Amino acid sequence: MPMNRRELLKASAAGAAMLEQRKKAFAAPPSIEIVIDAAKPGAPVNPMIFGGYMEPATTRVWSEMLTDRKFSNPIASPTSAAPAPANPGMFRFAGEPFRLVGPAGTVEMDTVRPFVGKHSPLVKLAASEPHGIQQSRLRVAHGKPYTGRVWLAGNPGAKVVVRLAWGSGAGDSQIIAIPALTSAYQKFPLKFTVAADSSDARLEIVGTGSGAFHVGAISLMPADNLQGFHAGMIWYYKEQGFKMAKWPGGNFVSSYDFYDGLGDPDKRPPRGRESNDVGLHEYIALCRLLGAEPDLTINSGYASARDAAEQVEYCNGSIQTRLGALRARNGHPEPFHIRYWTIGNEMYGPWQAGHMSLNQYWVKHNNIVEAMRKADPQVKVTLCGASICERGIGCAEKKGNFFPSEWEPPMPYDLPFAFGSHEDWDGWLLANCADNVDFVSEHTYAYPHLRYDSQKQSFVNSDDPLLTKARRLPNRIGEFFEAWQKYLERMPNLKEKNIKFIFDEWGCRNRLMSGAAQTPGMLTPLAYALFLNEVFRHSDVVQASCATGGMGTVLIDDTGEATGLSAEGLVLKIMANHFTNALPVAVRGNSPQQAAPGTVFVDIPNVPIGSQTFPLDVTAALSNDRKKLIFSVVNATETAQEFSLKVTGIKLRGPGTLRQIAPPSVNSVNVAGQKPAVEIVEHPQDALPDTVQLPPVSISVYEFEIESA
């Protein structure tokens, strides 16, 4: 008989207390002994485990430099306060609005003749005094060419110029004179070459003469962009090894209309900050530039089953279908052949557009998937799931008011939630939608500096060692795997479905209960490495994953150029380069992992996860061609460690290679434009040593050739 919530709470509290006692009593053995048994390789590590996702439609990797380039907002006065800079993980531009050039009343927003959207700027001229609009805080690089376009209409007496200025001197700008305007909007090309670095360049569209002119839309990008995407960022994303790109992600998708992203980008309707420059065609172009599998998210918030079916037909239908023909008219006769589709995002949350209760949402999920499969029976769909663990973390956040919202009700429930309760999103959906599920999504966030106290029913600050903090992220998937076993016990029919998992958002949130953010240093990179080790150990059931910060790991300098990878990006790179398609093998040890403080099925599992090699974490694999042994060792402590190693089931030969991330300090970070403090350093290995020495705060990946039979 299933336990009720009170019984589960008592069991969880007792279990946590027992684990805490074990933690205090247990110590690592004097010598850590590790055995890698390569006799029985497991399922290959899916390349899509190394994925990234982009929340808004127009993303950080898109090259556009201008904010609000289609004028969704009125032109600001020269003295009005600038908005806070946009989230650098989402957009490339800095957030400066277009501002007035000239006296008040010079520009009005014309709703009668808008070029796109609800209104367009109308600039009134006054002889020789320049009137128009400008945008500052642009980042430009010396010697770099920039291209763009501007749509203008106006009276013949209007004399309009477009000027890019990178300094205050007379020669610190370039001016393009626009030919005579007509009453119809015309597109004029722009091309500039900048003579100095600047993080505060300015683009002006101004006119003199008589009459007035309209500005419909304007764009400015580095000339070396790749189909609109930033060339440097594409290069670094490929270096990181991204093999899956999910789009659009996050809460954005629940009110996104895919039709907004079709056709001429300049004529797509703007929606607030979103210009809709990146639509389906651009997304597919990005995936092909990266060599990545598309994972397209369906709007299951405000959209309908019919909308979802139309999106599938547009992407995958032949040109004989109505929407396949529309795709062809938009420049892509061949179907996109998108296989992976995620149905919605966090639909369990009151913060989500279109949120509804479980007894309603399972019906909507089934309706959406059945309509999609009529359009293309080959699609593979991911359930917008949430185990009691994910729901528990979200409710713990609400109890602490981490994300204040007047629209989200208070959270009166005690945690953890019971299996089968109204908050058991996975339990209810799997019971009612299992025939329409190929994969289950789980968003997996951890708070390294906090633990959930079941007695206080609140997160509390936790002054733990570095290792315990770093393990809070893999603990989250450890508890999910335990929860999944509970679902299999409650619903044995799931065993026949071969449902796999996609951790399509995961990462660390480094904050204290006060709300103060903690500088992560190497904490988050170590957590990434531990998380990936755990995913490799479950390669038979994990189909894909997306680090939430994965698309934010490229460093951008003050000129807007991509200059390198953050420490987190280097972790993704070193793991992707060596474990993609690898075949995990067993790792045994004489030092079981210790328990972490917290609450079972909120922020910790019942049984500590990780290899039996405390305080180290080790995972090993054969290369896909079985010619090499690869193993990674994460030392998330601030002291040097050593272990003895034995390999069985295969025989190694000759020298090998160690590739290692071992920065000088736990606080080391990479900063754009500066020499990297965190790097991947390669060390030749004469042979596999009997005793392996590890520096503190390190991630080590060893590779040795296997002797042929």
ROSEKOL-313891 format. One record per residue (C-alpha): residue number from 1; x, y negated, z negated. Coordinates in steps of 0.5 Angstrom, whole numbers, plus 500, padded with zeros to 3 digits. Layout:
BEGIN
[lomi NUM,[X,Y,Z]]
...
//
This chain:
BEGIN
[lomi 1,[500,500,500]]
[lomi 2,[503,493,502]]
[lomi 3,[505,489,496]]
[lomi 4,[501,482,495]]
[lomi 5,[505,476,494]]
[lomi 6,[505,476,487]]
[lomi 7,[508,483,487]]
[lomi 8,[513,481,493]]
[lomi 9,[515,475,489]]
[lomi 10,[517,479,483]]
[lomi 11,[521,484,487]]
[lomi 12,[525,479,491]]
[lomi 13,[527,475,484]]
[lomi 14,[529,482,481]]
[lomi 15,[533,484,487]]
[lomi 16,[536,477,488]]
[lomi 17,[538,477,480]]
[lomi 18,[541,484,481]]
[lomi 19,[545,482,487]]
[lomi 20,[547,476,483]]
[lomi 21,[550,481,478]]
[lomi 22,[553,485,483]]
[lomi 23,[557,479,486]]
[lomi 24,[560,477,479]]
[lomi 25,[562,484,478]]
[lomi 26,[565,486,485]]
[lomi 27,[571,484,487]]
[lomi 28,[575,485,494]]
[lomi 29,[580,491,493]]
[lomi 30,[587,490,493]]
[lomi 31,[588,492,500]]
[lomi 32,[583,491,505]]
[lomi 33,[583,498,510]]
[lomi 34,[579,497,516]]
[lomi 35,[578,503,521]]
[lomi 36,[575,502,528]]
[lomi 37,[572,508,531]]
[lomi 38,[572,507,539]]
[lomi 39,[569,514,540]]
[lomi 40,[561,512,541]]
[lomi 41,[561,505,544]]
[lomi 42,[554,502,544]]
[lomi 43,[550,498,549]]
[lomi 44,[553,492,552]]
[lomi 45,[553,485,550]]
[lomi 46,[548,481,554]]
[lomi 47,[551,475,557]]
[lomi 48,[545,471,556]]
[lomi 49,[547,471,548]]
[lomi 50,[552,466,551]]
[lomi 51,[546,461,552]]
[lomi 52,[544,453,552]]
[lomi 53,[538,450,551]]
[lomi 54,[536,443,553]]
[lomi 55,[530,440,549]]
[lomi 56,[527,434,554]]
[lomi 57,[526,434,561]]
[lomi 58,[532,430,563]]
[lomi 59,[538,432,559]]
[lomi 60,[545,430,556]]
[lomi 61,[548,433,562]]
[lomi 62,[544,429,567]]
[lomi 63,[549,423,570]]
[lomi 64,[544,418,569]]
[lomi 65,[547,412,566]]
[lomi 66,[541,407,565]]
[lomi 67,[535,407,560]]
[lomi 68,[528,407,562]]
[lomi 69,[530,406,569]]
[lomi 70,[523,406,572]]
[lomi 71,[521,401,566]]
[lomi 72,[516,405,562]]
[lomi 73,[517,399,557]]
[lomi 74,[516,392,558]]
[lomi 75,[523,388,559]]
[lomi 76,[526,386,552]]
[lomi 77,[527,379,550]]
[lomi 78,[535,377,550]]
[lomi 79,[535,376,542]]
[lomi 80,[530,382,540]]
[lomi 81,[533,388,536]]
[lomi 82,[536,394,540]]
[lomi 83,[533,401,539]]
[lomi 84,[537,406,535]]
[lomi 85,[542,409,540]]
[lomi 86,[539,416,543]]
[lomi 87,[541,422,540]]
[lomi 88,[547,424,544]]
[lomi 89,[545,431,544]]
[lomi 90,[539,429,549]]
[lomi 91,[541,424,553]]
[lomi 92,[547,421,556]]
[lomi 93,[545,413,556]]
[lomi 94,[546,409,550]]
[lomi 95,[539,407,549]]
[lomi 96,[540,399,551]]
[lomi 97,[533,397,554]]
[lomi 98,[533,392,560]]
[lomi 99,[533,385,558]]
[lomi 100,[531,378,561]]
[lomi 101,[535,374,564]]
[lomi 102,[532,367,564]]
[lomi 103,[527,363,560]]
[lomi 104,[521,366,557]]
[lomi 105,[516,368,562]]
[lomi 106,[521,369,568]]
[lomi 107,[519,376,568]]
[lomi 108,[512,379,567]]
[lomi 109,[510,387,568]]
[lomi 110,[505,387,574]]
[lomi 111,[500,393,573]]
[lomi 112,[497,391,580]]
[lomi 113,[503,393,584]]
[lomi 114,[507,398,580]]
[lomi 115,[512,402,584]]
[lomi 116,[511,408,579]]
[lomi 117,[508,409,572]]
[lomi 118,[503,403,569]]
[lomi 119,[507,397,571]]
[lomi 120,[513,394,574]]
[lomi 121,[517,388,573]]
[lomi 122,[515,382,577]]
[lomi 123,[521,377,577]]
[lomi 124,[519,369,578]]
[lomi 125,[524,365,581]]
[lomi 126,[526,358,580]]
[lomi 127,[531,355,586]]
[lomi 128,[538,356,584]]
[lomi 129,[538,358,577]]
[lomi 130,[539,366,576]]
[lomi 131,[533,370,574]]
[lomi 132,[532,377,573]]
[lomi 133,[534,383,568]]
[lomi 134,[540,386,566]]
[lomi 135,[542,392,561]]
[lomi 136,[548,392,557]]
[lomi 137,[552,398,553]]
[lomi 138,[554,402,559]]
[lomi 139,[560,406,559]]
[lomi 140,[565,406,565]]
[lomi 141,[572,408,567]]
[lomi 142,[577,404,570]]
[lomi 143,[578,406,578]]
[lomi 144,[572,411,578]]
[lomi 145,[566,410,583]]
[lomi 146,[559,409,581]]
[lomi 147,[553,410,586]]
[lomi 148,[546,409,585]]
[lomi 149,[540,405,588]]
[lomi 150,[535,400,587]]
[lomi 151,[527,399,590]]
[lomi 152,[525,392,591]]
[lomi 153,[520,388,594]]
[lomi 154,[519,381,594]]
[lomi 155,[518,374,598]]
[lomi 156,[523,373,604]]
[lomi 157,[525,367,600]]
[lomi 158,[528,371,595]]
[lomi 159,[536,372,595]]
[lomi 160,[537,378,590]]
[lomi 161,[544,381,588]]
[lomi 162,[546,387,584]]
[lomi 163,[552,386,579]]
[lomi 164,[556,391,575]]
[lomi 165,[560,387,570]]
[lomi 166,[566,390,566]]
[lomi 167,[569,384,562]]
[lomi 168,[568,377,561]]
[lomi 169,[573,374,567]]
[lomi 170,[571,372,573]]
[lomi 171,[574,378,577]]
[lomi 172,[571,383,572]]
[lomi 173,[565,385,576]]
[lomi 174,[563,387,583]]
[lomi 175,[557,384,586]]
[lomi 176,[552,387,592]]
[lomi 177,[548,382,596]]
[lomi 178,[541,385,598]]
[lomi 179,[538,384,605]]
[lomi 180,[532,380,606]]
[lomi 181,[526,383,602]]
[lomi 182,[519,385,605]]
[lomi 183,[512,386,601]]
[lomi 184,[513,393,602]]
[lomi 185,[518,397,597]]
[lomi 186,[525,399,600]]
[lomi 187,[530,403,597]]
[lomi 188,[537,400,597]]
[lomi 189,[544,404,596]]
[lomi 190,[549,401,591]]
[lomi 191,[556,403,590]]
[lomi 192,[561,400,585]]
[lomi 193,[568,401,583]]
[lomi 194,[570,399,576]]
[lomi 195,[577,396,575]]
[lomi 196,[577,397,567]]
[lomi 197,[575,402,562]]
[lomi 198,[569,399,558]]
[lomi 199,[564,401,553]]
[lomi 200,[560,395,554]]
[lomi 201,[559,394,561]]
[lomi 202,[553,390,564]]
[lomi 203,[548,391,570]]
[lomi 204,[544,385,573]]
[lomi 205,[539,385,578]]
[lomi 206,[538,377,579]]
[lomi 207,[535,373,584]]
[lomi 208,[535,365,586]]
[lomi 209,[531,362,592]]
[lomi 210,[523,362,592]]
[lomi 211,[518,366,591]]
[lomi 212,[518,373,586]]
[lomi 213,[521,380,587]]
[lomi 214,[519,386,584]]
[lomi 215,[524,392,581]]
[lomi 216,[521,399,582]]
[lomi 217,[526,403,580]]
[lomi 218,[534,403,579]]
[lomi 219,[539,409,578]]
[lomi 220,[546,409,577]]
[lomi 221,[551,415,576]]
[lomi 222,[558,417,577]]
[lomi 223,[559,418,584]]
[lomi 224,[562,425,583]]
[lomi 225,[556,428,580]]
[lomi 226,[554,435,582]]
[lomi 227,[547,434,585]]
[lomi 228,[545,429,579]]
[lomi 229,[549,433,574]]
[lomi 230,[555,430,570]]
[lomi 231,[561,434,574]]
[lomi 232,[566,434,567]]
[lomi 233,[560,437,563]]
[lomi 234,[559,442,568]]
[lomi 235,[566,444,568]]
[lomi 236,[566,445,561]]
[lomi 237,[560,449,560]]
[lomi 238,[562,454,565]]
[lomi 239,[569,454,561]]
[lomi 240,[564,456,555]]
[lomi 241,[561,461,559]]
[lomi 242,[554,459,559]]
[lomi 243,[550,465,562]]
[lomi 244,[543,463,560]]
[lomi 245,[540,456,560]]
[lomi 246,[533,455,557]]
[lomi 247,[529,449,559]]
[lomi 248,[525,445,557]]
[lomi 249,[526,447,549]]
[lomi 250,[524,444,543]]
[lomi 251,[517,440,541]]
[lomi 252,[518,437,548]]
[lomi 253,[515,442,552]]
[lomi 254,[508,442,548]]
[lomi 255,[506,436,552]]
[lomi 256,[510,437,558]]
[lomi 257,[507,437,565]]
[lomi 258,[511,441,570]]
[lomi 259,[508,437,576]]
[lomi 260,[511,430,573]]
[lomi 261,[518,433,575]]
[lomi 262,[516,435,582]]
[lomi 263,[517,430,589]]
[lomi 264,[522,424,590]]
[lomi 265,[525,423,583]]
[lomi 266,[524,415,583]]
[lomi 267,[517,416,584]]
[lomi 268,[516,421,578]]
[lomi 269,[512,418,573]]
[lomi 270,[516,416,567]]
[lomi 271,[513,418,560]]
[lomi 272,[516,414,554]]
[lomi 273,[524,415,554]]
[lomi 274,[523,421,559]]
[lomi 275,[524,419,566]]
[lomi 276,[523,426,569]]
[lomi 277,[529,426,573]]
[lomi 278,[530,433,572]]
[lomi 279,[524,437,574]]
[lomi 280,[524,445,576]]
[lomi 281,[528,444,582]]
[lomi 282,[534,440,579]]
[lomi 283,[533,445,573]]
[lomi 284,[535,451,578]]
[lomi 285,[540,447,581]]
[lomi 286,[543,447,574]]
[lomi 287,[543,454,573]]
[lomi 288,[546,455,580]]
[lomi 289,[552,450,578]]
[lomi 290,[553,454,572]]
[lomi 291,[552,461,574]]
[lomi 292,[547,462,569]]
[lomi 293,[540,466,568]]
[lomi 294,[534,461,568]]
[lomi 295,[529,462,562]]
[lomi 296,[523,457,563]]
[lomi 297,[519,455,557]]
[lomi 298,[511,455,559]]
[lomi 299,[507,449,555]]
[lomi 300,[502,453,551]]
[lomi 301,[501,447,547]]
[lomi 302,[496,442,551]]
[lomi 303,[497,446,557]]
[lomi 304,[492,452,559]]
[lomi 305,[493,459,562]]
[lomi 306,[491,456,569]]
[lomi 307,[497,451,568]]
[lomi 308,[502,457,567]]
[lomi 309,[500,461,573]]
[lomi 310,[500,455,577]]
[lomi 311,[507,454,575]]
[lomi 312,[509,461,576]]
[lomi 313,[506,461,583]]
[lomi 314,[510,455,584]]
[lomi 315,[517,458,582]]
[lomi 316,[516,465,585]]
[lomi 317,[510,465,590]]
[lomi 318,[512,466,597]]
[lomi 319,[511,460,602]]
[lomi 320,[504,463,604]]
[lomi 321,[501,461,597]]
[lomi 322,[498,455,596]]
[lomi 323,[504,452,591]]
[lomi 324,[509,456,594]]
[lomi 325,[508,452,600]]
[lomi 326,[508,446,596]]
[lomi 327,[515,448,593]]
[lomi 328,[517,449,600]]
[lomi 329,[515,442,602]]
[lomi 330,[519,439,596]]
[lomi 331,[525,442,599]]
[lomi 332,[526,450,597]]
[lomi 333,[522,455,602]]
[lomi 334,[526,461,598]]
[lomi 335,[522,462,591]]
[lomi 336,[526,461,585]]
[lomi 337,[525,468,582]]
[lomi 338,[525,466,575]]
[lomi 339,[525,472,571]]
[lomi 340,[525,470,564]]
[lomi 341,[519,466,561]]
[lomi 342,[518,463,554]]
[lomi 343,[511,462,552]]
[lomi 344,[511,456,548]]
[lomi 345,[515,453,542]]
[lomi 346,[514,453,535]]
[lomi 347,[506,453,536]]
[lomi 348,[506,456,528]]
[lomi 349,[508,449,526]]
[lomi 350,[503,443,525]]
[lomi 351,[508,438,528]]
[lomi 352,[507,442,534]]
[lomi 353,[503,439,540]]
[lomi 354,[497,443,541]]
[lomi 355,[498,447,534]]
[lomi 356,[492,452,532]]
[lomi 357,[491,457,527]]
[lomi 358,[493,464,528]]
[lomi 359,[486,467,530]]
[lomi 360,[486,462,536]]
[lomi 361,[493,462,538]]
[lomi 362,[494,470,539]]
[lomi 363,[488,469,544]]
[lomi 364,[491,463,548]]
[lomi 365,[498,467,548]]
[lomi 366,[494,473,552]]
[lomi 367,[490,469,556]]
[lomi 368,[497,465,559]]
[lomi 369,[501,472,560]]
[lomi 370,[495,475,563]]
[lomi 371,[494,469,568]]
[lomi 372,[502,469,569]]
[lomi 373,[502,476,571]]
[lomi 374,[497,476,576]]
[lomi 375,[501,470,579]]
[lomi 376,[507,475,579]]
[lomi 377,[507,482,575]]
[lomi 378,[515,482,575]]
[lomi 379,[515,476,570]]
[lomi 380,[518,478,563]]
[lomi 381,[515,474,557]]
[lomi 382,[518,472,550]]
[lomi 383,[513,471,544]]
[lomi 384,[513,464,541]]
[lomi 385,[514,468,534]]
[lomi 386,[516,467,527]]
[lomi 387,[517,472,522]]
[lomi 388,[516,471,515]]
[lomi 389,[523,469,514]]
[lomi 390,[522,463,519]]
[lomi 391,[516,461,516]]
[lomi 392,[519,461,510]]
[lomi 393,[525,456,512]]
[lomi 394,[520,452,515]]
[lomi 395,[516,451,509]]
[lomi 396,[522,450,504]]
[lomi 397,[523,444,508]]
[lomi 398,[517,442,508]]
[lomi 399,[517,443,500]]
[lomi 400,[523,438,500]]
[lomi 401,[520,433,505]]
[lomi 402,[526,434,510]]
[lomi 403,[522,432,516]]
[lomi 404,[517,427,513]]
[lomi 405,[510,427,517]]
[lomi 406,[503,424,515]]
[lomi 407,[500,429,519]]
[lomi 408,[503,435,516]]
[lomi 409,[500,438,510]]
[lomi 410,[503,439,503]]
[lomi 411,[506,446,503]]
[lomi 412,[502,449,496]]
[lomi 413,[504,456,497]]
[lomi 414,[510,460,494]]
[lomi 415,[515,463,498]]
[lomi 416,[517,468,500]]
[lomi 417,[511,470,504]]
[lomi 418,[507,476,504]]
[lomi 419,[507,481,510]]
[lomi 420,[500,481,513]]
[lomi 421,[499,474,510]]
[lomi 422,[496,468,514]]
[lomi 423,[503,465,515]]
[lomi 424,[506,472,518]]
[lomi 425,[506,469,525]]
[lomi 426,[510,475,528]]
[lomi 427,[505,480,524]]
[lomi 428,[499,477,527]]
[lomi 429,[501,476,534]]
[lomi 430,[504,483,535]]
[lomi 431,[498,486,532]]
[lomi 432,[494,483,537]]
[lomi 433,[499,481,543]]
[lomi 434,[504,487,543]]
[lomi 435,[502,489,551]]
[lomi 436,[504,482,553]]
[lomi 437,[510,481,549]]
[lomi 438,[517,483,552]]
[lomi 439,[521,479,547]]
[lomi 440,[520,476,541]]
[lomi 441,[523,469,539]]
[lomi 442,[526,467,533]]
[lomi 443,[529,460,531]]
[lomi 444,[534,461,526]]
[lomi 445,[537,455,522]]
[lomi 446,[541,455,516]]
[lomi 447,[543,450,510]]
[lomi 448,[550,452,508]]
[lomi 449,[550,447,502]]
[lomi 450,[543,449,499]]
[lomi 451,[540,456,497]]
[lomi 452,[532,457,496]]
[lomi 453,[531,458,488]]
[lomi 454,[525,463,487]]
[lomi 455,[523,460,480]]
[lomi 456,[523,453,482]]
[lomi 457,[520,454,489]]
[lomi 458,[525,449,492]]
[lomi 459,[531,449,495]]
[lomi 460,[537,447,491]]
[lomi 461,[544,444,492]]
[lomi 462,[549,450,492]]
[lomi 463,[556,449,490]]
[lomi 464,[559,455,493]]
[lomi 465,[565,457,496]]
[lomi 466,[567,456,504]]
[lomi 467,[565,463,505]]
[lomi 468,[558,464,502]]
[lomi 469,[556,457,506]]
[lomi 470,[559,460,512]]
[lomi 471,[555,466,511]]
[lomi 472,[548,463,510]]
[lomi 473,[547,463,518]]
[lomi 474,[548,470,519]]
[lomi 475,[544,472,513]]
[lomi 476,[538,469,517]]
[lomi 477,[538,474,522]]
[lomi 478,[540,479,517]]
[lomi 479,[533,478,514]]
[lomi 480,[530,478,521]]
[lomi 481,[532,485,522]]
[lomi 482,[530,487,515]]
[lomi 483,[523,484,517]]
[lomi 484,[523,487,524]]
[lomi 485,[523,494,520]]
[lomi 486,[517,492,516]]
[lomi 487,[513,491,522]]
[lomi 488,[515,497,525]]
[lomi 489,[513,501,519]]
[lomi 490,[506,497,519]]
[lomi 491,[505,498,526]]
[lomi 492,[509,504,529]]
[lomi 493,[506,503,536]]
[lomi 494,[511,498,537]]
[lomi 495,[517,503,537]]
[lomi 496,[514,505,544]]
[lomi 497,[515,498,546]]
[lomi 498,[522,497,547]]
[lomi 499,[521,489,545]]
[lomi 500,[528,486,544]]
[lomi 501,[530,479,541]]
[lomi 502,[532,472,543]]
[lomi 503,[535,467,538]]
[lomi 504,[533,461,542]]
[lomi 505,[535,456,537]]
[lomi 506,[540,457,532]]
[lomi 507,[545,453,528]]
[lomi 508,[547,450,521]]
[lomi 509,[544,444,518]]
[lomi 510,[549,441,513]]
[lomi 511,[545,437,508]]
[lomi 512,[544,436,501]]
[lomi 513,[537,435,497]]
[lomi 514,[538,428,497]]
[lomi 515,[538,428,504]]
[lomi 516,[545,426,505]]
[lomi 517,[549,429,511]]
[lomi 518,[555,433,510]]
[lomi 519,[561,433,515]]
[lomi 520,[562,440,517]]
[lomi 521,[569,440,519]]
[lomi 522,[570,448,520]]
[lomi 523,[564,450,516]]
[lomi 524,[560,450,522]]
[lomi 525,[565,453,527]]
[lomi 526,[566,459,522]]
[lomi 527,[558,460,521]]
[lomi 528,[558,460,529]]
[lomi 529,[563,466,529]]
[lomi 530,[560,470,524]]
[lomi 531,[553,469,527]]
[lomi 532,[556,472,534]]
[lomi 533,[559,478,530]]
[lomi 534,[553,480,527]]
[lomi 535,[549,479,534]]
[lomi 536,[554,483,537]]
[lomi 537,[553,489,532]]
[lomi 538,[546,489,534]]
[lomi 539,[547,489,542]]
[lomi 540,[542,494,543]]
[lomi 541,[536,489,541]]
[lomi 542,[539,482,542]]
[lomi 543,[537,480,549]]
[lomi 544,[539,473,549]]
[lomi 545,[541,467,544]]
[lomi 546,[542,459,545]]
[lomi 547,[546,455,540]]
[lomi 548,[542,449,538]]
[lomi 549,[548,445,539]]
[lomi 550,[551,449,545]]
[lomi 551,[549,443,550]]
[lomi 552,[552,438,545]]
[lomi 553,[559,441,544]]
[lomi 554,[562,437,550]]
[lomi 555,[566,431,547]]
[lomi 556,[564,424,551]]
[lomi 557,[569,419,550]]
[lomi 558,[567,411,550]]
[lomi 559,[567,411,558]]
[lomi 560,[562,416,559]]
[lomi 561,[567,422,561]]
[lomi 562,[567,429,558]]
[lomi 563,[574,430,555]]
[lomi 564,[574,437,552]]
[lomi 565,[570,442,547]]
[lomi 566,[568,441,540]]
[lomi 567,[571,446,535]]
[lomi 568,[564,450,536]]
[lomi 569,[565,450,543]]
[lomi 570,[571,453,542]]
[lomi 571,[568,459,538]]
[lomi 572,[563,460,544]]
[lomi 573,[568,460,549]]
[lomi 574,[573,465,545]]
[lomi 575,[567,469,544]]
[lomi 576,[564,469,551]]
[lomi 577,[571,470,555]]
[lomi 578,[572,476,551]]
[lomi 579,[565,480,549]]
[lomi 580,[561,478,555]]
[lomi 581,[558,485,557]]
[lomi 582,[563,489,552]]
[lomi 583,[561,495,549]]
[lomi 584,[561,494,541]]
[lomi 585,[564,500,537]]
[lomi 586,[564,502,530]]
[lomi 587,[568,498,524]]
[lomi 588,[569,501,517]]
[lomi 589,[572,499,511]]
[lomi 590,[573,499,504]]
[lomi 591,[570,493,502]]
[lomi 592,[563,492,502]]
[lomi 593,[560,485,503]]
[lomi 594,[558,481,497]]
[lomi 595,[551,478,496]]
[lomi 596,[549,471,497]]
[lomi 597,[545,467,492]]
[lomi 598,[538,465,495]]
[lomi 599,[531,468,496]]
[lomi 600,[530,475,500]]
[lomi 601,[526,473,506]]
[lomi 602,[527,466,505]]
[lomi 603,[534,465,506]]
[lomi 604,[538,472,505]]
[lomi 605,[537,479,506]]
[lomi 606,[536,485,501]]
[lomi 607,[542,488,503]]
[lomi 608,[548,483,505]]
[lomi 609,[550,483,512]]
[lomi 610,[557,484,516]]
[lomi 611,[562,489,516]]
[lomi 612,[565,493,510]]
[lomi 613,[571,488,510]]
[lomi 614,[570,483,505]]
[lomi 615,[572,477,505]]
[lomi 616,[573,478,512]]
[lomi 617,[568,480,518]]
[lomi 618,[570,484,523]]
[lomi 619,[567,486,530]]
[lomi 620,[570,491,535]]
[lomi 621,[568,493,542]]
[lomi 622,[571,496,549]]
[lomi 623,[571,492,555]]
[lomi 624,[566,494,560]]
[lomi 625,[571,498,564]]
[lomi 626,[573,501,558]]
[lomi 627,[580,499,559]]
[lomi 628,[581,494,553]]
[lomi 629,[580,494,546]]
[lomi 630,[577,487,543]]
[lomi 631,[576,486,536]]
[lomi 632,[575,479,533]]
[lomi 633,[576,478,525]]
[lomi 634,[573,472,522]]
[lomi 635,[577,469,516]]
[lomi 636,[572,464,513]]
[lomi 637,[576,463,506]]
[lomi 638,[581,458,505]]
[lomi 639,[587,463,503]]
[lomi 640,[591,467,508]]
[lomi 641,[588,474,508]]
[lomi 642,[591,481,510]]
[lomi 643,[589,488,512]]
[lomi 644,[591,495,514]]
[lomi 645,[588,497,521]]
[lomi 646,[587,504,524]]
[lomi 647,[584,505,531]]
[lomi 648,[581,512,532]]
[lomi 649,[577,515,538]]
[lomi 650,[582,512,543]]
[lomi 651,[590,511,544]]
[lomi 652,[592,504,545]]
[lomi 653,[599,502,549]]
[lomi 654,[604,497,550]]
[lomi 655,[603,490,548]]
[lomi 656,[597,486,547]]
[lomi 657,[594,478,546]]
[lomi 658,[592,475,540]]
[lomi 659,[588,468,541]]
[lomi 660,[586,465,535]]
[lomi 661,[583,458,532]]
[lomi 662,[587,456,526]]
[lomi 663,[587,449,525]]
[lomi 664,[591,445,520]]
[lomi 665,[585,444,515]]
[lomi 666,[578,446,513]]
[lomi 667,[576,439,515]]
[lomi 668,[579,439,522]]
[lomi 669,[575,436,528]]
[lomi 670,[576,435,535]]
[lomi 671,[575,427,537]]
[lomi 672,[574,425,544]]
[lomi 673,[580,421,547]]
[lomi 674,[584,424,541]]
[lomi 675,[589,430,541]]
[lomi 676,[585,436,539]]
[lomi 677,[586,438,532]]
[lomi 678,[582,445,533]]
[lomi 679,[585,449,539]]
[lomi 680,[585,456,542]]
[lomi 681,[592,458,541]]
[lomi 682,[595,465,545]]
[lomi 683,[600,469,541]]
[lomi 684,[603,475,545]]
[lomi 685,[603,482,541]]
[lomi 686,[608,487,541]]
[lomi 687,[604,492,539]]
[lomi 688,[598,493,534]]
[lomi 689,[601,492,527]]
[lomi 690,[600,497,521]]
[lomi 691,[598,490,517]]
[lomi 692,[595,484,520]]
[lomi 693,[596,477,517]]
[lomi 694,[591,472,518]]
[lomi 695,[591,465,516]]
[lomi 696,[586,461,512]]
[lomi 697,[580,458,516]]
[lomi 698,[581,462,522]]
[lomi 699,[578,466,528]]
[lomi 700,[582,471,531]]
[lomi 701,[581,475,537]]
[lomi 702,[585,481,539]]
[lomi 703,[586,485,546]]
[lomi 704,[590,491,547]]
[lomi 705,[590,496,553]]
[lomi 706,[587,503,552]]
[lomi 707,[592,509,555]]
[lomi 708,[588,512,560]]
[lomi 709,[586,520,559]]
//
